[in-house]
Amino acid sequence: MYGLVTLPVVPLRASDSERSEMISQLLFGEFVEIIEQSERWFYIKNLADDYLGWIDRKMIKSVSGKEFAAAQRSDRLRLSRPYSIIYHTIDNQTKLLPGGSIVYELNGDDFQIGSENWSLIDPVYIPKLPFSTHQVIEVAMQYLNAPYLWGGKTILGVDCSGLVQLAFAIGGYLLPRDASQQVVKGKTVDFLSEVLPGDLAFFENDEGHISHVGILIDNSKIIHSSGWVKVENIDAQGIISSLTGEYTHHLRVIKRIIV
């Protein structure tokens, strides 16, 4: 059994309660596999990144396996702007979609989601995929000053690994959701002097666990989400706070995703 996200964004929770921690977000156009269900909740796997969690079952549209298979054969595009406005072609109701939302079979400004026809208010730029490293950085830079939000993946709130996953997904690269999962991907870069734009820097906490990630702009600057999305200086020891000049994150390893 499958589900389709037709709301702009849906919270994914650690357990079946509205008081439960939000561990991630589902974006418009993403499909999920429904693993368990109760009267109010679905336990799902986000088929975009295999992330597991609980969602309020009212927040997604159930679809058949046939509908899911048809969508997987369709052309699709992740919207690259931080937000886009769409309107329903029959009743003109609007939705504000976050960046990374998926539209299917885009024809000009028109597309279909489920059985409904929608149109983008502003013309959409259709980029050639996959993105270059510089294009991925440009996507991330659009989120400057977005507030940090644990589990967030939108311009209204995004965490460190959410920013990385989102920028790379828009560019055509699929990464896992969490920094501790992302760190196993790509090729290790041994020295900061060997960094290329778009490499990922991972940081460890006091227990030695990967707890933070950011996108390197060059070998001395990084864009990351900590408090808010910002660009800060980095050296071989870690990130240097733009406010205090002190180290805030201890560098563990650098990985190259785009080769």
Contacts in CASP RR format, 6 or more apart in sequence:
PFRMAT RR
TARGET T0000
AUTHOR 0000-0000-0000
METHOD contacts of the structure
MODEL  1
MYGLVTLPVVPLRASDSERSEMISQLLFGEFVEIIEQSERWFYIKNLADD
YLGWIDRKMIKSVSGKEFAAAQRSDRLRLSRPYSIIYHTIDNQTKLLPGG
SIVYELNGDDFQIGSENWSLIDPVYIPKLPFSTHQVIEVAMQYLNAPYLW
GGKTILGVDCSGLVQLAFAIGGYLLPRDASQQVVKGKTVDFLSEVLPGDL
AFFENDEGHISHVGILIDNSKIIHSSGWVKVENIDAQGIISSLTGEYTHH
LRVIKRIIV
1 33 0 8 1.000
1 34 0 8 1.000
1 37 0 8 1.000
1 62 0 8 1.000
1 65 0 8 1.000
2 31 0 8 1.000
2 32 0 8 1.000
2 33 0 8 1.000
2 34 0 8 1.000
2 47 0 8 1.000
2 62 0 8 1.000
2 63 0 8 1.000
2 64 0 8 1.000
2 65 0 8 1.000
2 67 0 8 1.000
2 68 0 8 1.000
3 31 0 8 1.000
3 32 0 8 1.000
3 33 0 8 1.000
3 34 0 8 1.000
3 44 0 8 1.000
3 60 0 8 1.000
3 61 0 8 1.000
3 62 0 8 1.000
3 63 0 8 1.000
3 68 0 8 1.000
4 29 0 8 1.000
4 30 0 8 1.000
4 31 0 8 1.000
4 32 0 8 1.000
4 60 0 8 1.000
4 61 0 8 1.000
4 63 0 8 1.000
4 67 0 8 1.000
4 68 0 8 1.000
4 71 0 8 1.000
4 113 0 8 1.000
4 114 0 8 1.000
5 26 0 8 1.000
5 27 0 8 1.000
5 28 0 8 1.000
5 29 0 8 1.000
5 30 0 8 1.000
5 31 0 8 1.000
5 32 0 8 1.000
5 59 0 8 1.000
5 60 0 8 1.000
5 61 0 8 1.000
6 28 0 8 1.000
6 29 0 8 1.000
6 60 0 8 1.000
6 61 0 8 1.000
6 113 0 8 1.000
6 114 0 8 1.000
6 116 0 8 1.000
7 28 0 8 1.000
7 59 0 8 1.000
7 60 0 8 1.000
7 95 0 8 1.000
8 27 0 8 1.000
8 28 0 8 1.000
8 95 0 8 1.000
8 96 0 8 1.000
8 97 0 8 1.000
8 98 0 8 1.000
8 101 0 8 1.000
9 25 0 8 1.000
9 26 0 8 1.000
9 27 0 8 1.000
9 28 0 8 1.000
9 98 0 8 1.000
9 153 0 8 1.000
9 154 0 8 1.000
10 25 0 8 1.000
10 26 0 8 1.000
10 55 0 8 1.000
10 56 0 8 1.000
10 59 0 8 1.000
10 60 0 8 1.000
11 22 0 8 1.000
11 25 0 8 1.000
11 26 0 8 1.000
11 55 0 8 1.000
12 22 0 8 1.000
12 23 0 8 1.000
12 24 0 8 1.000
12 25 0 8 1.000
12 26 0 8 1.000
12 44 0 8 1.000
12 46 0 8 1.000
12 51 0 8 1.000
12 53 0 8 1.000
12 54 0 8 1.000
12 55 0 8 1.000
12 151 0 8 1.000
13 20 0 8 1.000
13 21 0 8 1.000
13 22 0 8 1.000
13 23 0 8 1.000
13 53 0 8 1.000
13 54 0 8 1.000
13 55 0 8 1.000
14 20 0 8 1.000
14 21 0 8 1.000
14 22 0 8 1.000
14 23 0 8 1.000
14 53 0 8 1.000
14 54 0 8 1.000
15 21 0 8 1.000
15 54 0 8 1.000
16 38 0 8 1.000
16 40 0 8 1.000
16 41 0 8 1.000
16 43 0 8 1.000
16 54 0 8 1.000
17 54 0 8 1.000
18 56 0 8 1.000
20 54 0 8 1.000
21 150 0 8 1.000
22 150 0 8 1.000
22 151 0 8 1.000
22 152 0 8 1.000
23 51 0 8 1.000
23 53 0 8 1.000
23 151 0 8 1.000
24 46 0 8 1.000
24 51 0 8 1.000
24 53 0 8 1.000
24 151 0 8 1.000
24 152 0 8 1.000
24 153 0 8 1.000
24 162 0 8 1.000
24 177 0 8 1.000
25 151 0 8 1.000
25 152 0 8 1.000
25 153 0 8 1.000
25 154 0 8 1.000
26 32 0 8 1.000
26 46 0 8 1.000
26 55 0 8 1.000
26 60 0 8 1.000
27 97 0 8 1.000
27 98 0 8 1.000
27 99 0 8 1.000
27 100 0 8 1.000
27 101 0 8 1.000
27 102 0 8 1.000
27 153 0 8 1.000
27 154 0 8 1.000
28 95 0 8 1.000
28 97 0 8 1.000
28 98 0 8 1.000
28 101 0 8 1.000
28 102 0 8 1.000
28 113 0 8 1.000
29 101 0 8 1.000
29 102 0 8 1.000
29 103 0 8 1.000
29 104 0 8 1.000
29 113 0 8 1.000
30 46 0 8 1.000
30 47 0 8 1.000
30 48 0 8 1.000
30 102 0 8 1.000
31 47 0 8 1.000
31 48 0 8 1.000
31 63 0 8 1.000
31 68 0 8 1.000
31 71 0 8 1.000
32 42 0 8 1.000
32 44 0 8 1.000
32 45 0 8 1.000
32 46 0 8 1.000
32 47 0 8 1.000
32 55 0 8 1.000
32 60 0 8 1.000
33 44 0 8 1.000
33 45 0 8 1.000
33 47 0 8 1.000
34 42 0 8 1.000
34 43 0 8 1.000
34 44 0 8 1.000
34 62 0 8 1.000
35 42 0 8 1.000
35 43 0 8 1.000
35 44 0 8 1.000
35 45 0 8 1.000
35 52 0 8 1.000
36 42 0 8 1.000
36 43 0 8 1.000
37 43 0 8 1.000
37 57 0 8 1.000
40 56 0 8 1.000
40 57 0 8 1.000
40 58 0 8 1.000
41 54 0 8 1.000
41 55 0 8 1.000
41 56 0 8 1.000
41 57 0 8 1.000
42 54 0 8 1.000
42 55 0 8 1.000
42 56 0 8 1.000
42 57 0 8 1.000
42 60 0 8 1.000
43 52 0 8 1.000
43 53 0 8 1.000
43 54 0 8 1.000
44 52 0 8 1.000
44 53 0 8 1.000
44 54 0 8 1.000
44 55 0 8 1.000
44 60 0 8 1.000
45 51 0 8 1.000
45 52 0 8 1.000
45 53 0 8 1.000
46 52 0 8 1.000
46 177 0 8 1.000
48 169 0 8 1.000
48 174 0 8 1.000
49 165 0 8 1.000
49 174 0 8 1.000
49 175 0 8 1.000
49 176 0 8 1.000
49 177 0 8 1.000
50 176 0 8 1.000
51 176 0 8 1.000
51 177 0 8 1.000
61 114 0 8 1.000
63 71 0 8 1.000
63 114 0 8 1.000
67 114 0 8 1.000
71 104 0 8 1.000
74 104 0 8 1.000
74 105 0 8 1.000
75 104 0 8 1.000
75 105 0 8 1.000
75 106 0 8 1.000
76 102 0 8 1.000
76 103 0 8 1.000
76 104 0 8 1.000
76 105 0 8 1.000
77 102 0 8 1.000
77 103 0 8 1.000
77 106 0 8 1.000
77 124 0 8 1.000
77 126 0 8 1.000
78 99 0 8 1.000
78 100 0 8 1.000
78 101 0 8 1.000
78 102 0 8 1.000
78 169 0 8 1.000
78 170 0 8 1.000
78 171 0 8 1.000
78 172 0 8 1.000
79 97 0 8 1.000
79 99 0 8 1.000
79 100 0 8 1.000
79 101 0 8 1.000
79 102 0 8 1.000
79 103 0 8 1.000
79 124 0 8 1.000
79 170 0 8 1.000
80 99 0 8 1.000
80 100 0 8 1.000
80 125 0 8 1.000
80 127 0 8 1.000
80 139 0 8 1.000
80 170 0 8 1.000
80 171 0 8 1.000
81 99 0 8 1.000
81 142 0 8 1.000
82 98 0 8 1.000
82 99 0 8 1.000
82 142 0 8 1.000
82 143 0 8 1.000
82 146 0 8 1.000
82 154 0 8 1.000
82 155 0 8 1.000
83 96 0 8 1.000
83 97 0 8 1.000
83 98 0 8 1.000
83 99 0 8 1.000
83 154 0 8 1.000
83 155 0 8 1.000
84 96 0 8 1.000
84 97 0 8 1.000
84 99 0 8 1.000
84 101 0 8 1.000
84 120 0 8 1.000
84 121 0 8 1.000
84 122 0 8 1.000
84 124 0 8 1.000
85 94 0 8 1.000
85 95 0 8 1.000
85 96 0 8 1.000
85 97 0 8 1.000
85 120 0 8 1.000
85 121 0 8 1.000
85 122 0 8 1.000
86 94 0 8 1.000
86 95 0 8 1.000
86 97 0 8 1.000
86 118 0 8 1.000
86 119 0 8 1.000
86 120 0 8 1.000
86 121 0 8 1.000
87 93 0 8 1.000
87 94 0 8 1.000
87 95 0 8 1.000
87 118 0 8 1.000
87 119 0 8 1.000
87 121 0 8 1.000
88 94 0 8 1.000
88 116 0 8 1.000
88 117 0 8 1.000
88 118 0 8 1.000
89 110 0 8 1.000
89 117 0 8 1.000
89 118 0 8 1.000
89 119 0 8 1.000
90 117 0 8 1.000
94 121 0 8 1.000
95 118 0 8 1.000
98 153 0 8 1.000
98 154 0 8 1.000
98 155 0 8 1.000
98 156 0 8 1.000
99 154 0 8 1.000
99 155 0 8 1.000
99 166 0 8 1.000
99 170 0 8 1.000
100 166 0 8 1.000
100 169 0 8 1.000
100 170 0 8 1.000
103 111 0 8 1.000
103 113 0 8 1.000
103 120 0 8 1.000
103 124 0 8 1.000
104 111 0 8 1.000
104 112 0 8 1.000
104 113 0 8 1.000
105 111 0 8 1.000
105 112 0 8 1.000
106 124 0 8 1.000
106 126 0 8 1.000
108 123 0 8 1.000
108 124 0 8 1.000
109 119 0 8 1.000
109 120 0 8 1.000
109 121 0 8 1.000
109 123 0 8 1.000
109 124 0 8 1.000
110 117 0 8 1.000
110 118 0 8 1.000
110 119 0 8 1.000
110 120 0 8 1.000
111 117 0 8 1.000
111 118 0 8 1.000
111 119 0 8 1.000
111 120 0 8 1.000
112 118 0 8 1.000
127 135 0 8 1.000
127 171 0 8 1.000
129 171 0 8 1.000
129 172 0 8 1.000
130 171 0 8 1.000
130 172 0 8 1.000
130 173 0 8 1.000
130 258 0 8 1.000
131 139 0 8 1.000
131 170 0 8 1.000
131 171 0 8 1.000
131 172 0 8 1.000
131 173 0 8 1.000
132 258 0 8 1.000
133 196 0 8 1.000
133 197 0 8 1.000
133 198 0 8 1.000
133 258 0 8 1.000
134 197 0 8 1.000
135 171 0 8 1.000
136 167 0 8 1.000
136 168 0 8 1.000
136 170 0 8 1.000
136 171 0 8 1.000
136 173 0 8 1.000
136 198 0 8 1.000
136 215 0 8 1.000
136 258 0 8 1.000
137 167 0 8 1.000
137 197 0 8 1.000
137 198 0 8 1.000
137 215 0 8 1.000
137 217 0 8 1.000
137 223 0 8 1.000
139 166 0 8 1.000
139 167 0 8 1.000
139 170 0 8 1.000
139 171 0 8 1.000
140 163 0 8 1.000
140 164 0 8 1.000
140 167 0 8 1.000
140 215 0 8 1.000
140 223 0 8 1.000
140 229 0 8 1.000
141 223 0 8 1.000
141 231 0 8 1.000
142 155 0 8 1.000
143 155 0 8 1.000
143 158 0 8 1.000
143 163 0 8 1.000
143 166 0 8 1.000
143 167 0 8 1.000
143 225 0 8 1.000
143 229 0 8 1.000
144 223 0 8 1.000
144 229 0 8 1.000
144 230 0 8 1.000
144 231 0 8 1.000
145 228 0 8 1.000
145 229 0 8 1.000
145 230 0 8 1.000
146 154 0 8 1.000
146 155 0 8 1.000
146 156 0 8 1.000
146 157 0 8 1.000
146 158 0 8 1.000
146 163 0 8 1.000
146 225 0 8 1.000
146 228 0 8 1.000
146 229 0 8 1.000
147 156 0 8 1.000
147 157 0 8 1.000
147 158 0 8 1.000
147 227 0 8 1.000
147 228 0 8 1.000
148 157 0 8 1.000
148 158 0 8 1.000
148 159 0 8 1.000
148 160 0 8 1.000
148 225 0 8 1.000
148 226 0 8 1.000
148 227 0 8 1.000
148 228 0 8 1.000
148 229 0 8 1.000
149 156 0 8 1.000
149 157 0 8 1.000
149 158 0 8 1.000
149 159 0 8 1.000
150 159 0 8 1.000
151 159 0 8 1.000
151 162 0 8 1.000
152 158 0 8 1.000
152 159 0 8 1.000
152 162 0 8 1.000
153 159 0 8 1.000
153 162 0 8 1.000
153 165 0 8 1.000
153 166 0 8 1.000
158 166 0 8 1.000
158 225 0 8 1.000
158 229 0 8 1.000
159 225 0 8 1.000
160 179 0 8 1.000
160 212 0 8 1.000
160 213 0 8 1.000
160 214 0 8 1.000
160 224 0 8 1.000
160 225 0 8 1.000
160 226 0 8 1.000
161 177 0 8 1.000
161 178 0 8 1.000
161 179 0 8 1.000
161 182 0 8 1.000
161 213 0 8 1.000
162 177 0 8 1.000
162 225 0 8 1.000
163 214 0 8 1.000
163 215 0 8 1.000
163 223 0 8 1.000
163 224 0 8 1.000
163 225 0 8 1.000
163 229 0 8 1.000
164 175 0 8 1.000
164 179 0 8 1.000
164 182 0 8 1.000
164 200 0 8 1.000
164 213 0 8 1.000
164 214 0 8 1.000
164 215 0 8 1.000
165 175 0 8 1.000
165 176 0 8 1.000
165 177 0 8 1.000
165 182 0 8 1.000
167 215 0 8 1.000
168 174 0 8 1.000
168 175 0 8 1.000
168 257 0 8 1.000
169 175 0 8 1.000
173 257 0 8 1.000
173 258 0 8 1.000
175 182 0 8 1.000
175 185 0 8 1.000
175 257 0 8 1.000
176 182 0 8 1.000
176 185 0 8 1.000
179 202 0 8 1.000
179 210 0 8 1.000
179 211 0 8 1.000
179 212 0 8 1.000
179 213 0 8 1.000
180 209 0 8 1.000
180 210 0 8 1.000
180 211 0 8 1.000
182 200 0 8 1.000
182 202 0 8 1.000
182 213 0 8 1.000
182 255 0 8 1.000
183 200 0 8 1.000
183 202 0 8 1.000
183 210 0 8 1.000
183 213 0 8 1.000
183 252 0 8 1.000
183 253 0 8 1.000
183 255 0 8 1.000
185 255 0 8 1.000
185 257 0 8 1.000
186 255 0 8 1.000
186 256 0 8 1.000
186 257 0 8 1.000
186 259 0 8 1.000
187 255 0 8 1.000
187 256 0 8 1.000
187 259 0 8 1.000
188 253 0 8 1.000
188 254 0 8 1.000
188 255 0 8 1.000
188 256 0 8 1.000
189 195 0 8 1.000
189 196 0 8 1.000
189 199 0 8 1.000
189 254 0 8 1.000
189 255 0 8 1.000
189 256 0 8 1.000
191 236 0 8 1.000
192 219 0 8 1.000
192 234 0 8 1.000
192 235 0 8 1.000
192 236 0 8 1.000
192 251 0 8 1.000
192 254 0 8 1.000
193 219 0 8 1.000
194 219 0 8 1.000
195 216 0 8 1.000
195 218 0 8 1.000
195 219 0 8 1.000
195 254 0 8 1.000
196 216 0 8 1.000
196 256 0 8 1.000
197 216 0 8 1.000
197 217 0 8 1.000
197 218 0 8 1.000
198 215 0 8 1.000
198 216 0 8 1.000
198 217 0 8 1.000
198 256 0 8 1.000
198 257 0 8 1.000
198 258 0 8 1.000
199 215 0 8 1.000
199 216 0 8 1.000
199 254 0 8 1.000
199 255 0 8 1.000
199 256 0 8 1.000
199 257 0 8 1.000
200 213 0 8 1.000
200 214 0 8 1.000
200 215 0 8 1.000
200 216 0 8 1.000
200 254 0 8 1.000
200 255 0 8 1.000
200 256 0 8 1.000
200 257 0 8 1.000
201 213 0 8 1.000
201 214 0 8 1.000
201 215 0 8 1.000
201 216 0 8 1.000
201 222 0 8 1.000
201 234 0 8 1.000
201 238 0 8 1.000
201 251 0 8 1.000
201 253 0 8 1.000
201 254 0 8 1.000
202 210 0 8 1.000
202 212 0 8 1.000
202 213 0 8 1.000
202 214 0 8 1.000
202 251 0 8 1.000
202 252 0 8 1.000
202 253 0 8 1.000
202 254 0 8 1.000
202 255 0 8 1.000
203 210 0 8 1.000
203 211 0 8 1.000
203 212 0 8 1.000
203 213 0 8 1.000
203 238 0 8 1.000
203 239 0 8 1.000
203 249 0 8 1.000
203 250 0 8 1.000
203 251 0 8 1.000
203 252 0 8 1.000
204 210 0 8 1.000
204 211 0 8 1.000
204 250 0 8 1.000
204 252 0 8 1.000
205 211 0 8 1.000
205 250 0 8 1.000
208 252 0 8 1.000
210 252 0 8 1.000
212 224 0 8 1.000
212 226 0 8 1.000
212 249 0 8 1.000
213 224 0 8 1.000
214 222 0 8 1.000
214 223 0 8 1.000
214 224 0 8 1.000
214 225 0 8 1.000
215 222 0 8 1.000
215 223 0 8 1.000
215 224 0 8 1.000
216 222 0 8 1.000
216 234 0 8 1.000
216 254 0 8 1.000
217 223 0 8 1.000
217 231 0 8 1.000
220 233 0 8 1.000
220 234 0 8 1.000
220 235 0 8 1.000
221 231 0 8 1.000
221 232 0 8 1.000
221 233 0 8 1.000
221 234 0 8 1.000
222 231 0 8 1.000
222 232 0 8 1.000
222 233 0 8 1.000
222 234 0 8 1.000
222 239 0 8 1.000
223 229 0 8 1.000
223 230 0 8 1.000
223 231 0 8 1.000
224 230 0 8 1.000
224 232 0 8 1.000
224 239 0 8 1.000
224 249 0 8 1.000
226 239 0 8 1.000
226 248 0 8 1.000
226 249 0 8 1.000
230 242 0 8 1.000
232 239 0 8 1.000
232 240 0 8 1.000
232 241 0 8 1.000
232 242 0 8 1.000
233 239 0 8 1.000
233 240 0 8 1.000
233 242 0 8 1.000
234 240 0 8 1.000
234 251 0 8 1.000
236 251 0 8 1.000
237 247 0 8 1.000
237 250 0 8 1.000
237 251 0 8 1.000
238 247 0 8 1.000
238 248 0 8 1.000
238 249 0 8 1.000
238 250 0 8 1.000
238 251 0 8 1.000
239 247 0 8 1.000
239 248 0 8 1.000
239 249 0 8 1.000
239 251 0 8 1.000
240 246 0 8 1.000
240 247 0 8 1.000
240 248 0 8 1.000
241 247 0 8 1.000
241 248 0 8 1.000
END
